[in-house]
Amino acid sequence: METFQKAVEHEFSAVNQLIVDRLQSDVGLVESIGHYIVEAGGKRLRPLVVLLSALANGYKETDHLKMAAVIEFIHTATLLHDDVVDVSNLRRGRETANAQWGNAPSVLVGDFIYSRAFQILVEIANLPIMSVMANATNVISEGEVQQMANAGNPEVTEDIYRQVIYRKTARLFEASAQVGACLAGTNEDNMIVYGKHLGMAFQIADDVLDYQGDIAVTGKNIGSDLAEGKMTLPLIYARDNSDSNSADMIRKAIGDKSAGEFSAILEVVNASGGLSYSRDRAIKEVERAKNALKEMPDSQYKNELLNLADFSISRVS
């Protein structure tokens, strides 16, 4: 991450300061929870995409700093809400906000951070960008509801899985890349494609880590997706490419939302080629993301966007 941040070192530092400044509130609990999750050690990938996209497209003003903060606030708000919905107690290697303060404060502070993002959007006063963000946040909400509705359903297909991860994860990456081009007044189409496939690759890699990672790397409990009844790509492939007994074991674990058979299911996922297949899908997403930048003029910022695409799957390579 230091390599990417170095390319936009001044801007990245300014965004981090802006995030801290805009978390200020007269209500102490708002600041406590807000700072707790924002300062939890996240990579700030989405704000980084905003900065690199804007600069790669020749943007010369300063609204990309505010826009990067907007993206991070929206992402942070979704994390607070997700952890409540998923009853998660670990994120980025430490207790979730809801584990520390409870569900109600986490949801309400998530609402505060979300609304603060739109206050900053009003300051930017760019109607096309406001439209991008309004549409993106609506799609993200649909994705979260769709994922919740699918929890415990062992018959989720790969097509449905891809719909969900596009909505809940890739759509914000897509918006991050798009608004950079929008600020610069350049063609947004290629950046939309880049952001979408970068986000898809990132989420597939994250789902692979649930079956091959460790807490020190992932910052979350291994097997948590299984315990939440989530049919992610490694599991979908294993279900469809294993013997009937193994497939039934997967279906039962998902239906029961139980990680009790995690070790046995991990063996099935490995034996079926589920992890290899998922890594290959992630690699193809990276290739699509990088291909979208072919016509962009060469620059340091374009190179870092290409490197960022490779980085998105480096954890599972």
C-alpha positions in Angstrom: 0.0 0.0 0.0 2.9 2.4 0.7 3.8 2.4 -3.0 0.3 3.5 -4.1 0.0 6.1 -1.3 3.5 7.5 -2.2 2.2 8.5 -5.6 -0.4 10.7 -4.0 1.3 11.3 -0.7 0.3 14.9 -0.3 -3.3 14.3 -1.4 -3.6 11.1 0.7 -2.4 12.9 3.9 -4.8 15.8 3.2 -7.7 13.3 2.8 -6.9 11.6 6.1 -6.8 15.0 7.9 -10.1 16.0 6.2 -11.7 12.7 7.4 -10.6 13.5 11.0 -11.8 17.1 10.8 -15.2 16.1 9.4 -15.9 13.6 12.1 -16.2 16.3 14.7 -19.4 16.4 16.6 -20.9 17.9 19.7 -22.0 14.4 20.7 -19.1 12.6 22.2 -20.3 9.1 21.3 -20.5 10.0 17.7 -16.8 11.0 17.6 -15.7 8.0 19.7 -17.4 5.5 17.4 -16.6 7.4 14.2 -12.9 7.7 15.0 -12.7 4.1 16.3 -13.8 2.6 12.9 -12.2 5.2 10.6 -8.8 4.8 12.4 -9.0 1.0 12.5 -6.2 0.5 10.0 -8.2 0.2 6.7 -6.3 0.5 3.5 -8.4 3.4 2.2 -8.5 1.7 -1.2 -11.6 3.5 -2.4 -10.4 7.0 -1.6 -7.1 6.0 -3.2 -9.0 5.1 -6.4 -10.7 8.5 -6.4 -7.4 10.3 -6.1 -5.6 8.2 -8.8 -8.5 8.4 -11.2 -8.8 12.1 -10.9 -5.1 12.7 -11.4 -4.7 10.1 -14.1 -7.5 12.0 -16.0 -5.7 15.3 -15.6 -7.7 16.9 -12.8 -5.9 20.0 -11.4 -8.2 21.4 -8.7 -8.9 20.1 -5.1 -12.4 18.7 -4.9 -11.0 15.2 -5.4 -9.8 15.5 -1.8 -13.4 16.0 -0.6 -14.7 13.4 -2.9 -12.2 10.8 -1.5 -13.5 11.6 2.0 -17.1 11.2 0.8 -16.3 7.7 -0.5 -14.5 6.7 2.7 -17.4 8.0 4.9 -20.0 6.0 2.8 -17.8 2.9 3.0 -17.4 3.4 6.8 -21.1 3.8 7.3 -21.8 0.5 5.4 -19.2 -1.3 7.6 -21.0 -0.1 10.8 -24.3 -1.3 9.5 -22.9 -4.6 8.0 -21.4 -5.6 11.3 -24.7 -5.2 13.1 -26.6 -7.1 10.4 -24.0 -9.9 10.4 -23.6 -9.9 14.2 -19.9 -9.6 13.6 -17.5 -9.1 16.5 -14.2 -8.8 14.7 -13.1 -6.5 11.9 -9.6 -5.5 10.9 -8.2 -7.5 13.7 -10.1 -5.9 16.6 -13.5 -5.7 18.1 -16.3 -4.2 15.9 -18.0 -1.1 17.1 -21.2 -2.9 17.8 -19.2 -5.4 20.0 -17.9 -2.4 22.0 -20.8 0.0 22.1 -23.9 -2.1 21.1 -26.0 -2.3 18.0 -28.1 0.9 18.4 -25.2 3.3 18.7 -23.4 1.7 15.8 -26.4 2.0 13.5 -27.0 5.6 14.5 -23.4 6.7 14.1 -23.4 4.9 10.7 -26.3 7.2 9.8 -24.4 10.2 11.0 -21.3 9.4 8.9 -23.5 8.6 5.9 -25.3 12.0 6.2 -22.0 13.8 6.7 -20.8 12.4 3.3 -23.8 14.0 1.6 -23.1 17.3 3.4 -19.7 17.3 1.8 -21.2 16.4 -1.6 -23.4 19.5 -1.3 -20.2 21.6 -0.8 -18.7 20.1 -4.0 -22.0 21.2 -5.8 -21.5 19.0 -8.8 -24.9 17.6 -9.9 -23.5 14.7 -12.1 -21.4 13.5 -9.2 -24.3 13.8 -6.8 -26.3 11.6 -9.2 -23.5 9.0 -9.3 -23.3 8.8 -5.6 -27.1 8.7 -5.0 -27.4 5.9 -7.5 -24.4 4.0 -6.1 -25.6 4.2 -2.5 -29.0 3.0 -3.6 -27.5 0.0 -5.4 -25.3 -0.8 -2.4 -28.3 -0.9 -0.1 -30.0 -3.3 -2.5 -27.0 -5.5 -2.4 -26.9 -5.6 1.3 -30.6 -6.6 1.4 -30.1 -9.2 -1.3 -27.2 -10.7 0.6 -29.2 -10.8 3.9 -32.2 -12.4 2.0 -29.8 -15.1 0.6 -28.3 -15.9 3.9 -29.0 -19.6 4.8 -29.9 -20.4 1.2 -27.6 -23.2 -0.1 -28.9 -23.0 -3.7 -27.4 -19.6 -4.5 -25.9 -19.7 -8.0 -22.7 -18.1 -9.3 -24.8 -15.6 -11.2 -26.7 -14.5 -8.1 -23.4 -14.3 -6.2 -21.9 -12.0 -8.8 -25.0 -9.8 -8.6 -24.6 -9.5 -4.9 -20.9 -8.7 -4.8 -21.3 -6.2 -7.6 -24.0 -4.3 -5.7 -22.5 -4.5 -2.2 -18.8 -4.1 -3.0 -17.9 -3.4 -6.7 -20.4 -0.6 -7.1 -18.6 1.7 -4.7 -15.3 1.0 -6.4 -16.9 1.8 -9.7 -18.3 5.1 -8.3 -14.8 5.9 -6.9 -13.2 5.5 -10.3 -16.0 7.3 -12.1 -16.1 10.4 -10.0 -12.4 11.0 -10.6 -13.1 11.2 -14.4 -16.2 13.2 -13.8 -14.3 15.8 -11.8 -11.7 16.0 -14.6 -14.4 16.3 -17.3 -13.1 13.3 -19.3 -14.7 10.1 -20.6 -16.1 8.2 -17.6 -16.9 4.9 -19.4 -13.4 3.3 -19.1 -13.1 4.3 -15.5 -16.5 2.8 -14.8 -15.3 -0.5 -16.3 -12.0 -0.3 -14.4 -13.7 0.3 -11.0 -16.3 -2.3 -11.5 -13.8 -5.1 -12.2 -11.4 -3.9 -9.6 -14.1 -4.2 -7.0 -15.2 -7.6 -8.3 -11.7 -8.9 -8.0 -11.2 -7.5 -4.5 -14.4 -9.1 -3.2 -13.7 -12.5 -4.8 -10.2 -12.5 -3.3 -11.7 -11.5 0.1 -14.1 -14.5 -0.1 -11.2 -16.8 -0.9 -9.4 -15.6 2.2 -12.3 -16.9 4.3 -11.1 -20.4 3.4 -7.3 -20.0 3.2 -6.4 -16.9 5.3 -5.7 -16.3 9.0 -6.8 -13.7 11.4 -3.5 -11.9 11.3 -3.9 -11.3 7.5 -7.7 -10.9 7.1 -8.6 -9.2 10.4 -11.7 -11.4 10.7 -12.6 -14.8 12.0 -11.9 -17.5 9.4 -15.1 -19.4 8.5 -17.3 -16.4 9.3 -19.0 -16.5 5.9 -20.0 -20.1 6.6 -21.3 -19.2 10.0 -23.4 -16.4 8.5 -24.9 -18.7 5.9 -23.2 -17.0 2.9 -22.7 -19.0 -0.3 -19.5 -17.4 -1.6 -17.8 -18.5 -4.8 -15.4 -21.1 -3.4 -18.4 -22.8 -1.7 -20.7 -22.6 -4.7 -18.1 -24.2 -6.9 -17.4 -26.9 -4.3 -21.1 -27.7 -4.0 -21.5 -28.0 -7.8 -18.3 -30.1 -8.3 -18.3 -32.6 -5.4 -20.0 -35.8 -4.6 -23.5 -35.8 -3.3 -22.5 -36.3 0.4 -20.1 -33.4 0.3 -22.6 -31.2 -1.4 -25.2 -32.1 1.2 -22.8 -31.3 4.0 -22.3 -27.8 2.5 -26.0 -27.3 2.1 -26.6 -28.3 5.7 -23.9 -26.0 7.0 -25.3 -23.1 5.1 -28.9 -23.8 6.0 -27.9 -24.1 9.7 -25.6 -21.1 9.5 -23.0 -23.2 11.2 -19.2 -23.4 10.9 -19.1 -26.5 13.0 -17.9 -28.6 10.0 -15.6 -25.9 8.7 -12.5 -28.2 8.6 -14.3 -30.9 6.6 -15.9 -28.3 4.3 -12.5 -26.7 3.8 -11.2 -30.1 2.6 -14.0 -30.3 0.2 -13.5 -26.8 -1.1 -9.8 -27.6 -1.7 -10.4 -31.0 -3.2 -13.0 -29.7 -5.6 -10.8 -26.9 -6.9 -13.1 -24.2 -5.5 -10.2 -22.0 -4.3 -8.3 -22.4 -7.6 -11.4 -21.6 -9.6 -12.2 -18.5 -7.5 -8.6 -17.2 -7.8 -8.9 -17.7 -11.6 -12.2 -15.7 -11.6 -10.5 -12.9 -9.7 -7.5 -12.9 -12.0 -9.9 -12.5 -15.0 -11.6 -9.5 -13.3 -8.1 -7.9 -12.8 -7.4 -8.4 -16.5 -10.7 -6.7 -17.4 -9.9 -3.8 -15.1 -6.4 -3.3 -16.6 -7.7 -3.6 -20.2 -10.1 -0.7 -19.5 -7.1 1.6 -19.1 -5.4 0.8 -22.3 -6.4 4.0 -24.1 -5.6 6.3 -21.2 -2.4 8.4 -21.6 0.6 7.0 -19.8 1.4 8.6 -16.4 2.5 7.7 -13.0 -1.1 7.7 -11.8 -2.2 5.3 -14.6 0.7 2.9 -13.6 -0.5 3.0 -10.0 -4.1 2.2 -11.1 -2.7 -0.8 -12.9 -0.6 -1.9 -9.9 -3.6 -1.4 -7.7 -5.5 -3.9 -9.8 -2.8 -6.5 -9.3 -2.7 -5.7 -5.6 -6.3 -6.5 -5.2 -5.6 -10.2 -5.6 -2.1 -10.3 -4.2 -3.4 -11.7 -0.9 -4.5 -14.9 -2.6 -1.9 -15.3 -5.3 
